Amino acid sequence: MNIYTPTGDEWRTTQLARFIARHGYRDLDDLREQAAREPGLFWDQVIQAIGLDWVMPYRQTLDVSDGVMWPKWFVDGRLDLVDNLVGKHARATPTKIAIRWEGDRGELRTISYAELAAEVERVAAGLCAMGVGAGDRIALYLPMIPEAAVTMLAATRIGAIFIPFFSGYGADSVAQRIADCEARVLVCANGYYRRGKRVPMLDDARAAARASPSLRQLVVVDRLGIGPADADDAGEASCVEFEYRRLPGYLSTCSRVAFPADQTLMLIYTSGTTGKPKGVVHTHAGFPVKGAQDLQMAFDLRADDTLMWITDMGWLMGPWMVYGGLMLGATLVFYEGTPDYPDAGRLWDVVARHRVTHFGLSPTLVRMLMASDGSLPPPGALDTLRVFGSTGEAWNEAPWRWLFEQVGESRRPIINYSGGTEIGGGILACFPGLPQKPCAFNGPIPGMAVEVLDGDGRPVRGSVGELAIRQPWPGMTHGFWRDAERYREAYWSVWPDVWMHGDWASVDEDGYWLVHGRSDDTIKIAGKRVGPADFESALVSHPLVVEAVAVGVPDELKGEAVVCFVTVRDGEALAARPWDEWEAELVEHVGRQLGKPLRPARVHRVEAIPKTRNGKTVRRVMRAAYLGTRPGDLSAIENPDAIDAVSAIGLTARRVVDAVGT
């Protein structure tokens, strides 16, 4: 059942609808079908729509002579990507704001397109003077500050490869990734602010540098405003330190070069919670083309819009916002602070202050706000806002409705957006101007030839299956850094020439698409596959529960049983009854909603759900902690104490089982 049915005019005025009309497609379904049938023609049309200019035009849009796993896009084309992202906008509208920044303590900065162009040139020249050239790797260990975007663009300007790291990593995690990519330069901040307190970074950066033989230079951004870093504090220096604001070089030292479309632009590492981090490779043309296309078609972002996403530059959505948003000439908002500091209304203040039109956040963040006092925006605070964006995990219906109905006043669409680091953007999305159904997607983004496949590789409707992609697209990763076999095994090893994404999905009777979570998170109870989101949605529909996470654990009888973790509302009701009574009630509540065979084995109360900085729930890490197995790299976890609490609960549960068994 649709919860939102826009008028026909709302659809006809979107850029996607105009694209369909301009190129003679009958409707969105026809566009998807034709794009799958003639991908070269479709992507030529996308290049025209996003306004990408070429120094040397490509002679062939797509070459799959090496197979769909290794496509060549925009063959022999050469482009000046930074001129497309910054230079041409600086010439056309020099005073237009490119980046607005707000710090944790309320500091404000604005940078025009002309100022951004000049700063990128300065830093690019400084890197050249340090001996950095095309193909060299530059690692970024920076919070959400404008210097992060400048450094990425400066690296792009000279053909170097940038590698953004999560700002919350410790020295070991930084060093591990530097060793893998053999970075020559590390650009770091001396720290940042979070909840009003300083978070130091320079000591970790220096420790990582000492453990990284490939590093030659450490460039330090003074985010804390405490003046030049004291090199005497560096210990036994392994590389030369520079101040970011005093980088050597002059503009004339860095000549302008156009780079091939398939030149490596960026390596971005996955979190590594399931093994060694993977360096995902993206290219000069593919990554910005996919980002700009998704923002234009799925979000209807225009040059006069302002885009803000709650993210970190070490997650895909940070570079995606920069390279996609600037391609379209929009204004970007970087927010360094914590979403609920100093109170739950902070985000709406930021949206109002910067006149944000497109605002992206995670379902986990919405659940947190929903449970906080004073989290609804005051009247008029969101007058500029047209679109919500959401990615990172599956929705539950209650928080989706809260965001849409109470925050968005039932008139701002939620663009549910699902893809991944290796995708370079999205697979499925909603689209402004089309009807919406809670938690669902309108369908594949044009250019993504997507199916839901059963265990035999046949397309299915009305039942859950594996999300798969049958055709290449420009934004797809060009493999994992120096590990082609791992790339093949991860995505191409199930059926020939089919990308298996690892998400469990379905298409319902109304044609809406649903993502039920990672397929390796899916729980199989007595032969029936159930997504963790089903249990989580059932639990958060109970008035006691704020957040919930469900994981599958081994069970001798059923194969797997479900163990759930919840955070709850404080109050007299909770205190009036012991937890075992509440647990029994919650188990029965889930049984009434999902059926008695799907009642969870246990529901544990926790003080906090472990999450990454960008709000993702880490189910596999929680499962490992509960079972007492190795959880993998935890450096991306925002609240590692919450993992320790899950480990303690699991240890107690195992002791009880052992005691009963003896």
C-alpha positions as CSV (number, residue, x, y, z in Angstrom):
1,M,0.0,0.0,0.0
2,N,1.4,3.4,-1.0
3,I,1.8,5.9,1.8
4,Y,2.8,8.7,-0.5
5,T,1.3,9.4,-4.0
6,P,2.7,12.6,-5.5
7,T,1.0,14.5,-8.3
8,G,1.8,14.0,-11.9
9,D,3.5,17.4,-12.1
10,E,5.9,16.4,-9.3
11,W,7.1,13.5,-11.5
12,R,7.2,15.4,-14.8
13,T,9.4,18.2,-13.5
14,T,12.1,15.8,-12.2
15,Q,15.4,15.4,-14.2
16,L,14.7,11.7,-14.6
17,A,11.3,12.3,-16.2
18,R,12.8,14.9,-18.5
19,F,15.6,12.5,-19.4
20,I,13.0,9.8,-20.3
21,A,11.1,12.3,-22.4
22,R,14.1,13.9,-24.1
23,H,15.4,10.5,-25.4
24,G,12.1,9.1,-26.4
25,Y,11.6,6.3,-23.8
26,R,8.1,5.4,-23.0
27,D,8.5,5.3,-19.2
28,L,11.0,4.3,-16.5
29,D,10.6,0.5,-17.1
30,D,11.3,1.1,-20.8
31,L,14.4,3.1,-19.9
32,R,15.7,0.3,-17.7
33,E,15.1,-2.3,-20.4
34,Q,16.7,-0.3,-23.2
35,A,19.7,0.6,-20.9
36,A,20.3,-3.1,-20.3
37,R,19.9,-3.8,-24.0
38,E,22.0,-1.0,-25.3
39,P,24.3,0.1,-22.5
40,G,26.6,2.1,-24.7
41,L,23.9,4.3,-26.0
42,F,22.4,4.8,-22.5
43,W,25.7,5.8,-20.9
44,D,26.5,8.2,-23.7
45,Q,23.2,9.9,-22.8
46,V,24.2,10.0,-19.2
47,I,27.5,11.7,-20.0
48,Q,25.6,14.3,-21.9
49,A,23.1,14.8,-19.0
50,I,25.7,15.3,-16.3
51,G,27.7,17.6,-18.5
52,L,31.1,15.7,-18.4
53,D,33.6,17.3,-20.8
54,W,36.4,15.4,-22.4
55,V,39.8,16.6,-23.5
56,M,40.0,13.7,-25.8
57,P,36.7,12.1,-26.6
58,Y,36.4,8.3,-26.1
59,R,36.2,6.1,-29.2
60,Q,34.1,3.4,-27.6
61,T,31.7,3.5,-24.7
62,L,32.0,-0.1,-23.5
63,D,34.4,-2.9,-24.3
64,V,33.8,-6.3,-22.7
65,S,36.4,-8.2,-24.7
66,D,38.1,-9.2,-21.4
67,G,34.7,-10.3,-20.0
68,V,32.1,-8.5,-17.9
69,M,34.3,-8.8,-14.8
70,W,36.8,-6.5,-16.4
71,P,35.0,-4.0,-18.6
72,K,36.7,-1.1,-20.3
73,W,34.6,2.1,-20.2
74,F,35.1,5.2,-22.3
75,V,38.0,3.6,-24.2
76,D,40.9,6.0,-25.1
77,G,39.0,9.0,-23.6
78,R,41.0,11.5,-21.6
79,L,39.5,14.0,-19.2
80,D,40.5,16.8,-16.8
81,L,38.3,15.6,-13.9
82,V,39.1,18.5,-11.6
83,D,38.2,21.0,-14.2
84,N,34.8,19.2,-14.6
85,L,34.3,19.3,-10.8
86,V,35.6,22.7,-9.9
87,G,37.2,24.7,-12.7
88,K,34.3,25.2,-15.0
89,H,32.0,26.1,-12.2
90,A,34.6,28.6,-10.9
91,R,34.7,30.2,-14.3
92,A,30.9,30.4,-14.7
93,T,29.9,31.3,-11.1
94,P,33.1,32.1,-9.1
95,T,31.3,33.4,-6.0
96,K,28.9,30.4,-5.7
97,I,29.5,28.4,-2.5
98,A,31.0,25.0,-3.2
99,I,31.4,23.8,0.5
100,R,29.8,24.9,3.7
101,W,31.4,23.5,6.8
102,E,30.1,23.4,10.4
103,G,32.3,22.1,13.2
104,D,31.3,20.3,16.4
105,R,31.5,23.5,18.4
106,G,29.5,25.5,15.9
107,E,32.4,27.0,13.9
108,L,31.4,27.9,10.3
109,R,33.3,28.2,7.1
110,T,32.3,28.7,3.5
111,I,34.4,28.2,0.4
112,S,33.3,29.5,-3.1
113,Y,34.0,27.5,-6.2
114,A,36.7,30.1,-7.1
115,E,38.4,29.7,-3.7
116,L,38.2,25.9,-3.9
117,A,39.8,26.0,-7.4
118,A,42.7,28.1,-6.1
119,E,43.2,26.0,-3.0
120,V,43.2,22.8,-5.0
121,E,45.9,24.3,-7.3
122,R,48.0,25.3,-4.3
123,V,47.9,21.9,-2.6
124,A,48.5,20.1,-6.0
125,A,51.5,22.3,-6.6
126,G,52.8,21.5,-3.1
127,L,52.4,17.8,-3.6
128,C,54.3,18.1,-6.9
129,A,57.1,20.0,-5.2
130,M,57.3,17.1,-2.7
131,G,57.9,14.7,-5.6
132,V,54.5,13.2,-5.8
133,G,53.3,12.2,-9.3
134,A,50.8,10.2,-11.2
135,G,50.1,6.8,-9.7
136,D,51.6,7.6,-6.3
137,R,49.3,6.9,-3.3
138,I,48.2,9.7,-0.9
139,A,46.5,8.5,2.3
140,L,44.0,10.8,4.0
141,Y,43.4,10.6,7.8
142,L,41.1,13.5,8.2
143,P,37.7,14.4,9.8
144,M,34.9,16.0,7.8
145,I,36.7,19.2,7.1
146,P,37.1,21.1,3.8
147,E,40.8,20.1,3.6
148,A,39.7,16.5,3.0
149,A,37.9,17.5,-0.2
150,V,40.8,19.8,-1.2
151,T,43.4,17.0,-0.8
152,M,41.4,14.5,-2.7
153,L,40.9,16.9,-5.6
154,A,44.6,18.0,-5.5
155,A,45.6,14.3,-5.8
156,T,43.2,13.9,-8.7
157,R,44.7,17.0,-10.3
158,I,48.1,15.4,-10.6
159,G,47.0,11.9,-11.2
160,A,47.9,10.5,-7.8
161,I,45.7,8.0,-6.1
162,F,44.0,9.1,-2.9
163,I,43.0,6.7,-0.1
164,P,40.5,8.1,2.5
165,F,40.7,6.5,6.0
166,F,38.0,6.6,8.6
167,S,38.8,9.4,11.0
168,G,38.2,7.1,14.1
169,Y,40.9,4.6,13.2
170,G,43.8,3.9,15.6
171,A,47.5,3.7,14.6
172,D,47.4,0.0,13.8
173,S,44.5,0.3,11.4
174,V,46.1,3.2,9.6
175,A,49.4,1.5,9.3
176,Q,47.8,-1.7,8.0
177,R,46.1,0.1,5.2
178,I,49.2,2.2,4.4
179,A,51.2,-1.0,4.2
180,D,48.7,-2.6,1.8
181,C,48.6,0.4,-0.6
182,E,52.2,1.5,0.0
183,A,51.2,5.2,0.4
184,R,54.0,7.8,-0.1
185,V,52.2,10.7,1.7
186,L,49.9,10.7,4.7
187,V,47.8,13.9,5.1
188,C,46.4,14.0,8.7
189,A,44.8,16.4,11.1
190,N,46.2,17.1,14.5
191,G,42.7,16.3,15.9
192,Y,39.1,17.2,15.8
193,Y,36.2,17.9,18.2
194,R,33.5,15.4,19.2
195,R,30.9,16.3,21.8
196,G,32.9,19.3,22.6
197,K,36.1,17.4,23.5
198,R,39.3,17.2,21.6
199,V,40.0,13.9,19.8
200,P,43.8,13.8,19.1
201,M,44.9,12.2,15.8
202,L,48.5,13.3,15.3
203,D,50.1,10.8,17.8
204,D,48.3,7.9,16.0
205,A,49.4,9.3,12.6
206,R,53.0,9.5,13.7
207,A,52.9,6.0,15.2
208,A,51.5,4.7,11.9
209,A,54.1,6.6,10.0
210,R,56.9,5.0,12.0
211,A,55.5,1.6,11.1
212,S,55.2,2.4,7.4
213,P,58.4,2.2,5.4
214,S,56.7,3.5,2.2
215,L,55.8,6.9,3.7
216,R,58.1,9.8,2.8
217,Q,56.0,12.8,4.0
218,L,53.5,13.5,6.7
219,V,51.3,16.6,6.0
220,V,49.5,18.0,9.1
221,V,46.3,20.1,9.1
222,D,45.9,22.2,12.2
223,R,42.2,21.5,12.8
224,L,42.5,22.2,16.5
225,G,43.9,25.8,16.0
226,I,46.9,25.2,18.3
227,G,49.6,26.2,15.8
228,P,52.4,24.2,14.1
229,A,53.0,20.7,15.2
230,D,56.1,20.2,17.2
231,A,58.3,17.8,15.3
232,D,60.2,17.1,18.5
233,D,57.1,15.2,19.7
234,A,57.3,12.9,16.7
235,G,59.9,10.6,18.3
236,E,62.3,9.0,15.8
237,A,60.9,10.5,12.6
238,S,60.4,8.1,9.7
239,C,59.4,10.8,7.2
240,V,59.5,14.6,6.8
241,E,56.6,16.6,8.3
242,F,55.0,19.6,6.6
243,E,52.3,22.0,7.7
244,Y,49.4,21.8,5.3
245,R,49.0,25.6,5.1
246,R,52.7,26.0,4.2
247,L,53.1,23.3,1.6
248,P,56.0,24.0,-0.7
249,G,55.6,24.9,-4.4
250,Y,54.2,27.3,-6.8
251,L,51.3,27.0,-9.3
252,S,53.7,26.9,-12.2
253,T,55.4,23.7,-10.8
254,C,52.3,21.6,-11.5
255,S,51.4,21.4,-15.2
256,R,47.9,20.5,-16.3
257,V,47.4,17.0,-17.6
258,A,44.4,15.1,-18.9
259,F,44.2,11.5,-17.6
260,P,42.8,8.4,-19.1
261,A,39.2,7.4,-18.2
262,D,40.4,4.2,-16.6
263,Q,43.2,5.8,-14.6
264,T,42.9,4.8,-10.9
265,L,41.4,7.6,-8.9
266,M,40.8,6.2,-5.5
267,L,41.3,3.2,-3.3
268,I,38.7,3.0,-0.5
269,Y,39.0,0.2,2.1
270,T,36.1,-1.7,3.5
271,S,35.9,-1.9,7.2
272,G,37.5,-5.3,7.5
273,T,35.1,-6.7,10.1
274,T,35.1,-10.0,8.2
275,G,38.8,-10.3,7.4
276,K,41.6,-8.4,5.9
277,P,40.4,-5.0,4.6
278,K,39.9,-4.8,0.8
279,G,41.2,-1.9,-1.2
280,V,38.4,-1.2,-3.6
281,V,39.7,0.4,-6.9
282,H,37.7,3.3,-8.6
283,T,38.6,5.2,-11.7
284,H,38.7,8.8,-13.0
285,A,35.6,8.5,-15.1
286,G,33.6,5.6,-13.6
287,F,33.3,6.8,-10.0
288,P,32.2,10.4,-10.7
289,V,29.9,9.4,-13.5
290,K,28.1,6.9,-11.3
291,G,27.9,9.4,-8.4
292,A,26.6,12.2,-10.5
293,Q,24.1,10.0,-12.4
294,D,22.6,8.7,-9.1
295,L,22.4,12.1,-7.6
296,Q,20.7,13.5,-10.7
297,M,18.3,10.6,-11.4
298,A,17.6,9.1,-8.0
299,F,17.8,12.3,-5.9
300,D,16.9,15.0,-8.5
301,L,19.9,17.1,-7.3
302,R,20.5,20.3,-9.3
303,A,23.1,23.0,-9.4
304,D,21.1,25.3,-7.1
305,D,20.6,22.6,-4.5
306,T,22.6,22.0,-1.2
307,L,23.5,18.4,-0.3
308,M,24.4,17.2,3.2
309,W,25.1,13.6,4.2
310,I,25.9,12.4,7.7
311,T,29.1,10.4,6.9
312,D,32.8,10.2,7.3
313,M,35.3,10.7,4.4
314,G,36.5,7.2,5.0
315,W,33.1,5.8,4.0
316,L,32.0,5.7,0.3
317,M,29.3,8.4,0.9
318,G,32.0,11.0,1.7
319,P,33.9,10.8,-1.7
320,W,30.5,10.1,-3.5
321,M,29.1,13.4,-2.2
322,V,32.2,15.3,-3.3
323,Y,32.7,13.8,-6.8
324,G,29.0,13.4,-7.6
325,G,27.8,16.7,-6.1
326,L,30.5,18.9,-7.5
327,M,30.1,17.4,-10.9
328,L,26.5,18.8,-10.9
329,G,27.7,22.1,-9.5
330,A,25.8,21.8,-6.2
331,T,26.7,23.1,-2.8
332,L,28.0,20.6,-0.2
333,V,27.6,20.7,3.6
334,F,30.3,19.0,5.6
335,Y,29.2,18.4,9.2
336,E,32.0,17.4,11.6
337,G,29.9,17.1,14.8
338,T,27.9,14.4,16.5
339,P,24.3,14.3,15.3
340,D,22.8,14.6,18.8
341,Y,25.3,17.1,20.4
342,P,24.5,19.3,22.2
343,D,21.0,18.0,21.8
344,A,18.8,15.9,19.5
345,G,17.7,19.0,17.6
346,R,21.2,19.9,16.4
347,L,20.8,18.3,12.9
348,W,17.6,20.3,12.2
349,D,19.5,23.5,13.2
350,V,22.3,22.6,10.7
351,V,19.8,21.9,8.0
352,A,18.0,25.2,8.6
353,R,21.2,27.3,8.9
354,H,22.7,26.0,5.7
355,R,19.4,25.8,3.8
356,V,19.9,22.2,2.9
357,T,17.7,20.8,0.2
358,H,18.9,17.1,0.2
359,F,19.7,15.5,3.6
360,G,21.1,12.0,4.0
361,L,21.2,9.9,7.1
362,S,21.0,6.2,8.3
363,P,18.0,4.3,9.7
364,T,20.0,3.8,12.9
365,L,20.4,7.5,13.3
366,V,16.6,8.0,12.8
367,R,15.9,5.4,15.5
368,M,18.2,7.2,17.8
369,L,16.5,10.6,17.2
370,M,13.1,9.0,17.4
371,A,13.8,7.9,21.0
372,S,15.2,11.3,22.1
373,D,13.3,14.1,23.6
374,G,13.2,17.3,21.5
375,S,14.2,15.5,18.3
376,L,11.3,16.9,16.2
377,P,12.3,20.1,14.2
378,P,10.5,23.3,15.1
379,P,8.0,24.8,12.6
380,G,9.7,26.1,9.6
381,A,13.1,24.6,10.3
382,L,13.0,22.3,7.2
383,D,11.4,24.8,4.8
384,T,14.3,24.4,2.3
385,L,14.4,20.6,2.5
386,R,13.0,18.7,-0.4
387,V,14.4,15.2,-0.1
388,F,15.7,12.8,2.6
389,G,18.3,10.2,1.6
390,S,18.9,7.0,3.4
391,T,21.5,4.2,3.0
392,G,23.6,1.7,4.9
393,E,21.0,-0.8,6.2
394,A,17.4,-2.0,6.0
395,W,14.6,0.1,7.5
396,N,12.1,-0.8,10.1
397,E,8.6,0.6,9.4
398,A,8.1,2.6,12.7
399,P,11.2,4.8,12.2
400,W,10.5,5.2,8.5
401,R,7.0,6.5,9.2
402,W,8.3,8.8,12.0
403,L,10.8,10.4,9.6
404,F,8.3,10.6,6.8
405,E,5.2,11.7,8.7
406,Q,6.4,13.6,11.7
407,V,9.7,15.1,10.5
408,G,9.0,15.3,6.8
409,E,5.3,16.3,7.3
410,S,4.2,13.5,4.8
411,R,5.4,15.5,1.9
412,R,9.2,14.9,1.6
413,P,10.2,11.6,-0.1
414,I,12.7,9.3,1.5
415,I,15.1,8.2,-1.2
416,N,16.0,4.7,0.0
417,Y,19.3,4.0,-1.6
418,S,21.1,0.7,-1.6
419,G,24.4,-0.2,-3.1
420,G,27.9,-0.4,-1.8
421,T,31.6,0.5,-1.8
422,E,32.3,-1.8,-4.7
423,I,29.3,-0.5,-6.7
424,G,30.5,3.1,-6.5
425,G,27.0,4.2,-5.6
426,G,23.5,2.6,-5.7
427,I,21.8,-0.5,-7.2
428,L,18.3,0.2,-6.0
429,A,16.6,3.5,-5.2
430,C,13.4,5.5,-4.8
431,F,12.7,8.4,-7.1
432,P,11.2,11.8,-6.4
433,G,7.8,12.2,-7.9
434,L,6.9,8.5,-7.7
435,P,4.8,6.8,-5.1
436,Q,6.4,5.5,-1.9
437,K,5.9,2.5,0.3
438,P,7.4,2.2,3.8
439,C,10.9,0.7,3.8
440,A,10.8,-0.2,0.1
441,F,12.5,0.9,-3.2
442,N,10.8,1.9,-6.5
443,G,13.4,-0.4,-8.2
444,P,16.8,-0.5,-9.9
445,I,18.5,2.7,-10.9
446,P,18.7,3.0,-14.7
447,G,21.8,1.4,-16.0
448,M,21.8,-1.3,-13.3
449,A,20.6,-4.6,-14.8
450,V,19.3,-6.2,-11.5
451,E,17.5,-9.4,-10.7
452,V,16.5,-11.3,-7.6
453,L,17.7,-14.9,-8.2
454,D,16.7,-18.2,-6.4
455,G,19.2,-20.9,-5.5
456,D,19.2,-22.2,-9.1
457,G,19.9,-18.7,-10.6
458,R,16.4,-18.1,-11.9
459,P,14.6,-14.7,-11.5
460,V,11.9,-14.8,-8.8
461,R,9.1,-12.5,-7.7
462,G,7.2,-12.6,-4.4
463,S,9.9,-14.6,-2.6
464,V,13.3,-13.8,-1.2
465,G,16.5,-14.4,-3.2
466,E,20.0,-13.1,-3.9
467,L,20.4,-9.6,-5.4
468,A,22.4,-10.0,-8.6
469,I,23.6,-7.8,-11.5
470,R,23.9,-9.1,-15.0
471,Q,25.6,-6.2,-16.8
472,P,28.6,-4.0,-16.0
473,W,28.3,-0.3,-15.2
474,P,30.9,2.5,-15.1
475,G,31.0,2.9,-11.3
476,M,31.8,-0.8,-10.6
477,T,35.2,-1.4,-8.9
478,H,38.1,-2.3,-11.1
479,G,38.9,-5.1,-8.7
480,F,40.6,-5.1,-5.3
481,W,44.0,-3.6,-5.0
482,R,46.5,-6.2,-6.1
483,D,44.1,-9.0,-5.3
484,A,42.2,-10.0,-8.4
485,E,41.4,-13.5,-7.1
486,R,39.7,-12.2,-4.0
487,Y,37.6,-9.9,-6.2
488,R,36.5,-12.8,-8.4
489,E,35.7,-15.0,-5.4
490,A,33.7,-12.2,-3.7
491,Y,31.4,-11.3,-6.5
492,W,31.8,-13.6,-9.6
493,S,32.2,-17.1,-8.3
494,V,28.5,-18.3,-8.1
495,W,27.3,-18.1,-11.6
496,P,29.2,-17.2,-14.8
497,D,29.2,-13.4,-15.6
498,V,26.7,-12.6,-12.8
499,W,27.7,-10.2,-10.0
500,M,26.3,-11.6,-6.7
501,H,26.1,-8.7,-4.4
502,G,25.5,-10.5,-1.1
503,D,22.2,-8.8,-0.3
504,W,19.0,-10.8,0.3
505,A,16.1,-9.1,-1.6
506,S,12.6,-9.5,-2.9
507,V,10.0,-7.9,-5.2
508,D,6.5,-7.7,-3.8
509,E,3.1,-8.0,-5.4
510,D,3.0,-4.3,-6.1
511,G,6.4,-4.2,-7.8
512,Y,8.3,-2.6,-4.9
513,W,11.7,-3.9,-4.1
514,L,12.8,-4.8,-0.6
515,V,16.3,-5.5,0.8
516,H,16.3,-7.8,3.8
517,G,19.9,-7.4,4.8
518,R,23.2,-9.1,3.9
519,S,22.6,-12.7,2.7
520,D,25.3,-13.9,5.2
521,D,23.3,-12.2,7.9
522,T,20.1,-14.1,6.9
523,I,18.9,-16.6,9.5
524,K,17.8,-20.1,8.5
525,I,15.4,-21.6,11.0
526,A,14.2,-25.1,10.3
527,G,14.8,-24.6,6.5
528,K,13.1,-21.2,6.4
529,R,15.2,-18.1,5.6
530,V,14.3,-15.0,7.5
531,G,16.0,-11.6,7.4
532,P,17.1,-10.1,10.7
533,A,15.2,-6.9,9.9
534,D,11.9,-8.9,10.3
535,F,12.7,-9.7,13.9
536,E,14.0,-6.2,14.5
537,S,10.9,-4.5,13.1
538,A,8.7,-6.7,15.3
539,L,10.7,-5.8,18.4
540,V,10.8,-2.1,17.8
541,S,7.0,-2.1,17.4
542,H,6.7,-2.9,21.1
543,P,6.5,0.3,23.2
544,L,9.3,-0.7,25.5
545,V,12.0,-1.2,22.7
546,V,14.0,1.6,21.2
547,E,16.5,-0.4,19.0
548,A,16.9,-4.1,18.2
549,V,19.4,-6.3,16.5
550,A,18.8,-10.0,15.7
551,V,21.5,-12.6,14.9
552,G,21.4,-16.3,14.1
553,V,23.3,-18.7,16.4
554,P,23.8,-22.5,16.0
555,D,21.0,-24.7,17.2
556,E,21.1,-28.5,17.2
557,L,17.3,-28.9,16.6
558,K,16.5,-26.0,14.2
559,G,19.9,-25.4,12.6
560,E,19.8,-21.8,13.7
561,A,18.1,-20.0,16.5
562,V,17.6,-16.3,16.9
563,V,19.1,-14.2,19.6
564,C,18.1,-10.6,19.9
565,F,19.6,-7.6,21.6
566,V,17.5,-4.5,22.5
567,T,17.8,-1.1,24.1
568,V,14.8,0.0,26.0
569,R,13.1,3.1,27.3
570,D,13.7,3.9,30.9
571,G,10.7,4.3,33.1
572,E,8.5,3.0,35.8
573,A,7.2,0.2,33.6
574,L,10.6,-1.2,33.1
575,A,11.5,-1.0,36.8
576,A,8.2,-2.6,37.9
577,R,9.0,-6.0,36.5
578,P,12.1,-8.2,36.4
579,W,13.8,-8.5,33.0
580,D,12.9,-12.2,32.5
581,E,9.2,-11.2,32.5
582,W,9.9,-8.5,29.9
583,E,11.9,-10.9,27.9
584,A,9.1,-13.5,27.8
585,E,6.7,-10.8,26.7
586,L,9.0,-9.6,23.9
587,V,9.5,-13.2,22.7
588,E,5.7,-13.7,22.6
589,H,5.3,-10.3,20.9
590,V,7.6,-11.4,18.1
591,G,5.8,-14.8,17.9
592,R,2.5,-13.0,17.4
593,Q,3.9,-10.9,14.5
594,L,6.0,-13.5,12.7
595,G,4.5,-16.8,13.9
596,K,5.3,-19.0,16.8
597,P,8.1,-21.0,15.0
598,L,10.0,-17.8,14.6
599,R,10.0,-16.8,18.3
600,P,13.6,-15.8,19.3
601,A,15.4,-18.0,21.7
602,R,16.6,-15.1,23.8
603,V,16.1,-11.3,24.0
604,H,19.0,-9.6,25.9
605,R,18.9,-6.1,27.2
606,V,21.9,-3.9,26.4
607,E,22.8,-0.3,27.2
608,A,23.9,0.4,23.6
609,I,23.9,-1.3,20.2
610,P,27.4,-1.5,18.7
611,K,27.6,0.7,15.5
612,T,30.1,2.2,13.1
613,R,30.6,6.0,13.1
614,N,28.2,6.3,10.1
615,G,25.4,4.4,12.0
616,K,25.7,0.9,10.6
617,T,24.7,-2.0,12.8
618,V,27.4,-4.6,12.9
619,R,25.5,-7.8,13.2
620,R,28.3,-10.1,12.2
621,V,30.6,-8.6,14.8
622,M,27.8,-8.9,17.5
623,R,27.3,-12.6,16.5
624,A,31.0,-13.3,16.8
625,A,31.2,-11.5,20.1
626,Y,28.2,-13.4,21.5
627,L,29.6,-16.8,20.3
628,G,33.1,-16.0,21.5
629,T,34.7,-16.2,18.1
630,R,37.1,-13.7,16.5
631,P,35.1,-10.6,15.5
632,G,37.7,-9.1,13.1
633,D,38.9,-5.5,12.8
634,L,36.9,-3.4,15.3
635,S,38.6,-0.1,14.5
636,A,35.6,1.3,12.7
637,I,33.3,0.7,15.7
638,E,32.0,3.9,17.3
639,N,31.4,2.3,20.8
640,P,33.7,-0.7,21.3
641,D,32.5,-1.0,25.0
642,A,29.2,-2.2,23.6
643,I,31.0,-5.1,21.9
644,D,32.5,-6.0,25.3
645,A,29.0,-6.1,26.8
646,V,27.7,-8.5,24.1
647,S,30.8,-10.7,24.7
648,A,30.0,-10.8,28.5
649,I,26.4,-11.7,27.8
650,G,27.5,-14.5,25.4
651,L,30.0,-15.9,27.9
652,T,27.3,-16.0,30.6
653,A,24.9,-17.8,28.2
654,R,27.6,-20.4,27.2
655,R,28.3,-21.1,30.9
656,V,24.6,-21.7,31.5
657,V,24.4,-24.1,28.6
658,D,27.5,-25.9,29.8
659,A,26.2,-26.2,33.3
660,V,22.9,-27.6,32.0
661,G,24.7,-30.0,29.8
662,T,26.7,-31.4,32.7
